[in-house]
Amino acid sequence: MSFKDKIKIIGLKEIPLIKKGDNISDIIIKALDRNGLPLQDGDIIVIAQTIISKSSGRTRNLNEIVPSEKALEIYKSIMPKTKLHGLPEKKPQLIQAILDESEQIIKSQHVLITETNHGFICADAGIDKSNVEGEGIVTLLPKNPDNEAEKIRITLKNKTKKEIAIIISDSFGRPFRLGAIGTAIGVSGINPILDVRGKKDLFGYELQTTIIGQVDSIAAAAQLVMGESDEGIPIVLIRGYNFEFNEKTSIKSILRKKEIDIFRDNEVNMINKLLKNRRSYKLPFAPRIVDKKIIEECIELARWAPSAHNGQFWRYTILERDKTRVNLIDKMNEKLRNDLQKNGKSKEFIKLKIEGTRNNFVKAPILIILCLDSLDLEKYPDPERTQNEFILGIQSISSSATYLLLAFEMKKLAACWYCAPIFAKDIIKESLQLPDTYIPMAFFTVGYPLKAVKAPNRKELKDILFEPII
Ligand SMILES: Cc1cc2nc3c(=O)[nH]c(=O)nc-3n(C[C@H](O)[C@H](O)[C@H](O)COP(=O)(O)O)c2cc1C
């Protein structure tokens, strides 16, 4: 396929004001006739979203909307910022309409950027007041712009027998530049992108990464003719652009997947990353001091974990690298040595094990002990419920421990959870003079990482989902 060196961008004049129920395909054919431009194979028609929305009844009267608590909350938070930037006030009713059209709020500052239910990221969910008559009436983006484009393409093809493409466009702002440009929101007959990877450049080099956003480029070119205000040209004919006709296309194919969209620093992405990136760090730590205040900030977050009957049985003790810690680990190792001897382990094995724990627990910049405070457990007269209460206590402190590990990850600290204290409860309690009701349960070594750690294997979802056969 070769490019032609001339492309015509022709605005169709004298398009009437569009009302609900108008047939856009008929209006296009009549306009082409009037303008003396019978359709040709390979033509592209770019249609402004506003007329598709109006004809399909995708309008809303803001005066009839009752804003929700959330809309009012957003209104209060963005109102001072919009004022500061000299932007028009967004009424709670408009915010509600935006929320109704959105899957997710991306940014709520002096502008409100959302991901629409279609997956487009744009200001105000594409809701528009311009070029709509009637006080309080706004247009919403078409429900399914690809479908609308497809319907028009097929009708025009049936009537004219020409293979053409349709693009429905809107003007979207851009994150890093001022100025809105025409953007395709629905397509039919043309691929949204033109993949030129593998083709040669002027110097014969193979293009490695170039993918051209052809429908957005066409929509942007058409926008120059359409204008934004009172030009009254919502339909533009593009003639001479050489493209490969394709019946099965959708604008959805160019919406970046959330997981790989590096510009989307939303909570979902951040939490996903946090959950997946956290690792148990068992390697030597970087020779860098860890501020105890940061550790306390992490423990502060671990307070928010769920716990059975909100018992909050977790108690944390921070041990910095001092003599108390060394003495404690030495005493624990004495017990470990005895336990391993009782197990009949070889001297060599015992030596390595003791060295390993000493390295882990003495050298870590910070060692945290997590205890379960049995004082807060419910008391029962029977052993079964007493045991169950103890189990739920353990489950609860484990949830706090998980929060703690995630908080470390968030602060770029590396950590590992060790169960050694379970085997040396009395030694820990005695050495650190812990209250009688404390039951030592876990150690966490914490510091800055020296190396990256690879994730160990995870079971597949299907392996951990048990479907009962009923
Ligand atoms: C309750 C609990 C006890 C653990 N005890 C130890 C331990 O004593 N020694 C150790 O090397 N790792 C211990 N770990 C860390 C696990 O080995 C680690 O979480 C697991 O291999 C998964 O790796 P990941 O945390 O990097 O995803 C413990 C983890 C948990 C949750």
PDBQT file of the ligand as one rigid body, heavy atoms in Angstrom, charges set to zero:
ROOT
HETATM    1  C1  LIG A 501       3.622 -17.215  58.510  1.00  0.00    +0.000 C 
HETATM    2  C2  LIG A 501       4.882 -17.120  57.712  1.00  0.00    +0.000 A 
HETATM    3  C3  LIG A 501       6.055 -17.618  58.237  1.00  0.00    +0.000 A 
HETATM    4  C4  LIG A 501       7.242 -17.572  57.492  1.00  0.00    +0.000 A 
HETATM    5  N1  LIG A 501       8.390 -18.050  58.054  1.00  0.00    +0.000 NA
HETATM    6  C5  LIG A 501       9.540 -18.043  57.347  1.00  0.00    +0.000 A 
HETATM    7  C6  LIG A 501      10.736 -18.548  57.911  1.00  0.00    +0.000 A 
HETATM    8  O1  LIG A 501      10.769 -18.953  59.076  1.00  0.00    +0.000 OA
HETATM    9  N2  LIG A 501      11.844 -18.559  57.156  1.00  0.00    +0.000 N 
HETATM   10  C7  LIG A 501      11.856 -18.087  55.878  1.00  0.00    +0.000 A 
HETATM   11  O2  LIG A 501      12.886 -18.142  55.210  1.00  0.00    +0.000 OA
HETATM   12  N3  LIG A 501      10.717 -17.557  55.303  1.00  0.00    +0.000 NA
HETATM   13  C8  LIG A 501       9.577 -17.521  56.005  1.00  0.00    +0.000 A 
HETATM   14  N4  LIG A 501       8.427 -16.985  55.452  1.00  0.00    +0.000 N 
HETATM   15  C9  LIG A 501       8.473 -16.386  54.105  1.00  0.00    +0.000 C 
HETATM   16  C10 LIG A 501       7.976 -17.377  53.042  1.00  0.00    +0.000 C 
HETATM   17  O3  LIG A 501       8.960 -18.325  52.770  1.00  0.00    +0.000 OA
HETATM   18  C11 LIG A 501       7.621 -16.570  51.773  1.00  0.00    +0.000 C 
HETATM   19  O4  LIG A 501       6.567 -15.703  52.076  1.00  0.00    +0.000 OA
HETATM   20  C12 LIG A 501       7.170 -17.471  50.645  1.00  0.00    +0.000 C 
HETATM   21  O5  LIG A 501       8.240 -18.222  50.195  1.00  0.00    +0.000 OA
HETATM   22  C13 LIG A 501       6.619 -16.697  49.469  1.00  0.00    +0.000 C 
HETATM   23  O6  LIG A 501       7.542 -15.770  48.966  1.00  0.00    +0.000 OA
HETATM   24  P1  LIG A 501       7.133 -14.223  48.782  1.00  0.00    +0.000 P 
HETATM   25  O7  LIG A 501       6.772 -13.704  50.177  1.00  0.00    +0.000 OA
HETATM   26  O8  LIG A 501       8.357 -13.532  48.230  1.00  0.00    +0.000 OA
HETATM   27  O9  LIG A 501       5.978 -14.157  47.836  1.00  0.00    +0.000 OA
HETATM   28  C14 LIG A 501       7.251 -17.003  56.189  1.00  0.00    +0.000 A 
HETATM   29  C15 LIG A 501       6.053 -16.482  55.677  1.00  0.00    +0.000 A 
HETATM   30  C16 LIG A 501       4.889 -16.531  56.426  1.00  0.00    +0.000 A 
HETATM   31  C17 LIG A 501       3.626 -15.930  55.864  1.00  0.00    +0.000 C 
ENDROOT
TORSDOF 0
